[in-house]
Amino acid sequence: MWRGLTLPLPLPTSCTLVKISATHPLCLNKPAAAQKRNRFVMPEYPPPYPISSLPPPLLLLPQTDTPQHFDYLVIGGGSGGVASARRAASYGAKVALVESKALGGTCVNVGCVPKKVMFNTAILAEHMQEAGHFGFYKKGPLAGVDTHGKEAVRETFGFDWKAIKDARDAYVHRLNGIYSTLLKNSKVELLEGIAKFTGPQTVMVGGKEYSADHILIATGGKPIMPHIPGVEHCIHSDGFFALEEMPKRVAVVGAGYIAVELAGVFHSLGADTNLFVRYDGPLRPFDSLLRETLMKEMSSTGLHLHKHCTPAGVVKEEGTGKLSLALASGEVHEGFDVILLAVGRSPETEALGLDAAGVATVGGPGSKGYIKADAHQNTSVPGVYALGDVCGKVELTPMAIAAGRRLADRLFGGMEGVKADYNDVPTVVFSHPPIGTVGLTEAEAREKYEEKDLKIYTSRFVNLFYGPWTVPPEKKPKTAMKLICVGPEERVVGLHVIGMGADEMLQGFAVAMKKGCTKTDLDATLAIHPTAAEEFVTLAPWGLSGKEGEKARAKL
Ligand SMILES: Cc1cc2nc3c(=O)[nH]c(=O)nc-3n(C[C@H](O)[C@H](O)[C@H](O)COP(=O)(O)OP(=O)(O)OC[C@H]3O[C@@H](n4cnc5c(N)ncnc54)[C@H](O)[C@@H]3O)c2cc1C
C-alpha cells in the first residue's frame, strides 16, 4: 500500500499496489540513513526507470483483501509491548498493538501491581500488630488490655480480605483504562484478539490479516503447573489474585520470589502458612546472607518452612473440601484450604503460530521454548523481534520496558545500534522483610575474581524502628547488608540488603553502581541519619571478611 504519497498516475480501480520488500530495487533510492534504520521509505516518484519495465505481479495485483499495513505491529499489551508501541508512535511510526486479554499484561493484572497492594496490606497488618510497642491500644471494650503484649493489639483488629480484593480489582481496572487512554493518546491502534502469524510479516487477529514492516513479540509468560495427580485442586499465582476469601491454612509450593512473596502475604495476614521448597531454602540464586536472614525471620515469625520437599500429589477431601499435599518422600501434609503452586513460568507462545513466521525458539532438554533473541531483540527472522518474559532473560517489568523502548529507538528513532543493558539489574523481593539486590552475589564474585582482589563487607543490625520494643534484642527483626568490592580501588560489584525499607533503599545505590562507584565514593558520601540505609556509607573494616576483618575486629 502506498502511504503518505499522492500518486500522479491514474491507477486502474481494480488494482492495488503491494508493499515491496526493503531490499527490492524500488527501495534502493531511499535515503541512506533510513536504509540503515531499515525503515520503509517510499522511493522517489516517478521512479528513474519506466514503470512498465517492472514485472507486473510485483506492482499490480488484482484487488483482494489487502492486509491493513503498519510500520510496527506489537503483539502483547503488557509492560514491554505498550512501552515499545508508544515509543515507536512518538517517532511518527504507524503502530498497532494486539492484546488478547486486559491491557497492562502480567504486571498490572496478575503481577507487580496487585502483588504490591497485597504486600502493603500485609505490612499494615504487621504494623498494627506492632502498634502496642508504640503505646497504641484499642479504646472501648478492650480498654485496659496490656498494650505491651502483641496479642492484645492483634485481637482488636478484624480483616476483610474481600474488601481489599474489591478495592484492588477496582484499582487494576482503572489502570487498564489508563493504559487504553495512553495508547489512544499516543495514536497506537489497539487490535483486540489473539494474534497468530500467517507469515513472517503478516499476522491474523479476529479473522483479519495485518501486515507490518516490523513485528514485535512481547507476549510474556504464564505459570507452570506440574504434572501431579490432583493438580486441578491447586491454584497458581493468577489464582491468588482471584481468591474471594482469606484461607486459614495454606501451602505454598515453590522457592522463587513469587512463592516467597505470596507466602509472606498469607502469613502476615494471619493464615497458617507452610512454604515447601525443593532444596535447602528459598531464593537459591540470591546471596547467602539474604537467604539465611530471610529464613531466620520466617522461622522467628512462625512461617513454616519445609525444606527438601517435592510435591507428588494433591487430594481433596469430600465434604470438608480440605486439601492434602503428598510429597515424594511419602510425607503427607493435611488440612489446607488453599495449595498454591509457584513452581516457575513458561513463555506464552502457543497461540502465536511461530512456525508460520519461522521464528526460532530455544531448544534442547528442559527448554521451556523461550524465543531466541539477540542483544538487539532480533529473532531468527528479519523484521521480527522479541523481548520481555517471552525471551526469559530477565523477567522483570522494567527490563521489558527498557528493551521495548530501546528497540523502538533503534527501529524508528534513528538510534543505530542502541540496545538495552541487561547487566547489574537491580531487583527487590517483597518478602517479609523485603530484599534489595544488585550485581554479583558473593558466590558469583568468588567464582569470577581471585580471593586477593575481593573485599566483602557485611553488617547485621537492628533497625531503630524496633529500638523501643520491650523484647530481648535477639528477638528483634534484623537488617543485614553486604557490599562486594573488587580491586585496589574497591569497585562495588555487588550490593545486597534485607530488612525494613530495603525495597525503597536500593534504587539510588543501583544508580551509583551503574556509574562505577567505589567503597571510597560510599565512604565520602555523608550519611543520612537516622536511617538504615546510612549503614551502606559507613561500613567499617571490622565488617570485612577474611584476615583483614579478623585483624580489625581484634582491635575493637
Ligand atoms: C505474581 C507476579 C509478581 C511479579 N512482580 C514483579 C515485580 O514486583 N516487579 C517486576 O519488575 N516484575 C514483576 N513480575 C514480572 C513482570 O510482571 C513481568 O516481567 C512483565 O510483566 C513482563 O512483561 P512482558 O511485556 O514481557 O509480558 P506481559 O506483561 O506478560 O504482557 C504480555 C501480554 O501479551 C498478551 N498476549 C499473549 N499472547 C498473545 C497473543 N497471541 N495475542 C495477543 N496478545 C497476547 C497477554 O495477554 C499479555 O497481556 C511479577 C510477575 C508475577 C507473575
PDBQT file of the ligand as one rigid body, heavy atoms in Angstrom, charges set to zero:
ROOT
HETATM    1  C1  LIG A 601       2.984 -12.692  40.722  1.00  0.00    +0.000 C 
HETATM    2  C2  LIG A 601       3.978 -11.873  39.944  1.00  0.00    +0.000 A 
HETATM    3  C3  LIG A 601       4.595 -10.802  40.553  1.00  0.00    +0.000 A 
HETATM    4  C4  LIG A 601       5.503 -10.028  39.861  1.00  0.00    +0.000 A 
HETATM    5  N1  LIG A 601       6.110  -8.993  40.498  1.00  0.00    +0.000 NA
HETATM    6  C5  LIG A 601       7.001  -8.225  39.842  1.00  0.00    +0.000 A 
HETATM    7  C6  LIG A 601       7.612  -7.116  40.482  1.00  0.00    +0.000 A 
HETATM    8  O1  LIG A 601       7.361  -6.826  41.657  1.00  0.00    +0.000 OA
HETATM    9  N2  LIG A 601       8.469  -6.364  39.773  1.00  0.00    +0.000 N 
HETATM   10  C7  LIG A 601       8.788  -6.651  38.471  1.00  0.00    +0.000 A 
HETATM   11  O2  LIG A 601       9.573  -5.928  37.881  1.00  0.00    +0.000 OA
HETATM   12  N3  LIG A 601       8.227  -7.702  37.842  1.00  0.00    +0.000 NA
HETATM   13  C8  LIG A 601       7.349  -8.489  38.490  1.00  0.00    +0.000 A 
HETATM   14  N4  LIG A 601       6.751  -9.545  37.842  1.00  0.00    +0.000 N 
HETATM   15  C9  LIG A 601       7.175  -9.857  36.462  1.00  0.00    +0.000 C 
HETATM   16  C10 LIG A 601       6.510  -8.931  35.459  1.00  0.00    +0.000 C 
HETATM   17  O3  LIG A 601       5.117  -8.957  35.636  1.00  0.00    +0.000 OA
HETATM   18  C11 LIG A 601       6.892  -9.371  34.062  1.00  0.00    +0.000 C 
HETATM   19  O4  LIG A 601       8.288  -9.450  33.967  1.00  0.00    +0.000 OA
HETATM   20  C12 LIG A 601       6.389  -8.408  32.998  1.00  0.00    +0.000 C 
HETATM   21  O5  LIG A 601       5.008  -8.253  33.069  1.00  0.00    +0.000 OA
HETATM   22  C13 LIG A 601       6.794  -8.916  31.607  1.00  0.00    +0.000 C 
HETATM   23  O6  LIG A 601       6.299  -8.050  30.643  1.00  0.00    +0.000 OA
HETATM   24  P1  LIG A 601       6.070  -8.549  29.151  1.00  0.00    +0.000 P 
HETATM   25  O7  LIG A 601       5.767  -7.326  28.361  1.00  0.00    +0.000 OA
HETATM   26  O8  LIG A 601       7.190  -9.419  28.713  1.00  0.00    +0.000 OA
HETATM   27  O9  LIG A 601       4.800  -9.515  29.220  1.00  0.00    +0.000 OA
HETATM   28  P2  LIG A 601       3.379  -9.326  29.910  1.00  0.00    +0.000 P 
HETATM   29  O10 LIG A 601       3.330  -8.168  30.803  1.00  0.00    +0.000 OA
HETATM   30  O11 LIG A 601       3.037 -10.640  30.480  1.00  0.00    +0.000 OA
HETATM   31  O12 LIG A 601       2.408  -8.999  28.697  1.00  0.00    +0.000 OA
HETATM   32  C14 LIG A 601       2.151  -9.932  27.696  1.00  0.00    +0.000 C 
HETATM   33  C15 LIG A 601       0.793  -9.631  27.105  1.00  0.00    +0.000 C 
HETATM   34  O13 LIG A 601       0.664 -10.319  25.868  1.00  0.00    +0.000 OA
HETATM   35  C16 LIG A 601      -0.681 -10.774  25.748  1.00  0.00    +0.000 C 
HETATM   36  N5  LIG A 601      -0.650 -11.896  24.782  1.00  0.00    +0.000 N 
HETATM   37  C17 LIG A 601      -0.066 -13.104  24.927  1.00  0.00    +0.000 A 
HETATM   38  N6  LIG A 601      -0.202 -13.820  23.799  1.00  0.00    +0.000 NA
HETATM   39  C18 LIG A 601      -0.916 -13.058  22.939  1.00  0.00    +0.000 A 
HETATM   40  C19 LIG A 601      -1.360 -13.240  21.596  1.00  0.00    +0.000 A 
HETATM   41  N7  LIG A 601      -1.088 -14.358  20.895  1.00  0.00    +0.000 N 
HETATM   42  N8  LIG A 601      -2.083 -12.243  21.052  1.00  0.00    +0.000 NA
HETATM   43  C20 LIG A 601      -2.358 -11.100  21.713  1.00  0.00    +0.000 A 
HETATM   44  N9  LIG A 601      -1.925 -10.855  22.963  1.00  0.00    +0.000 NA
HETATM   45  C21 LIG A 601      -1.211 -11.828  23.556  1.00  0.00    +0.000 A 
HETATM   46  C22 LIG A 601      -1.032 -11.204  27.157  1.00  0.00    +0.000 C 
HETATM   47  O14 LIG A 601      -2.439 -11.235  27.337  1.00  0.00    +0.000 OA
HETATM   48  C23 LIG A 601      -0.359 -10.111  27.983  1.00  0.00    +0.000 C 
HETATM   49  O15 LIG A 601      -1.226  -9.044  28.249  1.00  0.00    +0.000 OA
HETATM   50  C24 LIG A 601       5.812 -10.333  38.505  1.00  0.00    +0.000 A 
HETATM   51  C25 LIG A 601       5.184 -11.409  37.874  1.00  0.00    +0.000 A 
HETATM   52  C26 LIG A 601       4.274 -12.168  38.580  1.00  0.00    +0.000 A 
HETATM   53  C27 LIG A 601       3.600 -13.324  37.892  1.00  0.00    +0.000 C 
ENDROOT
TORSDOF 0
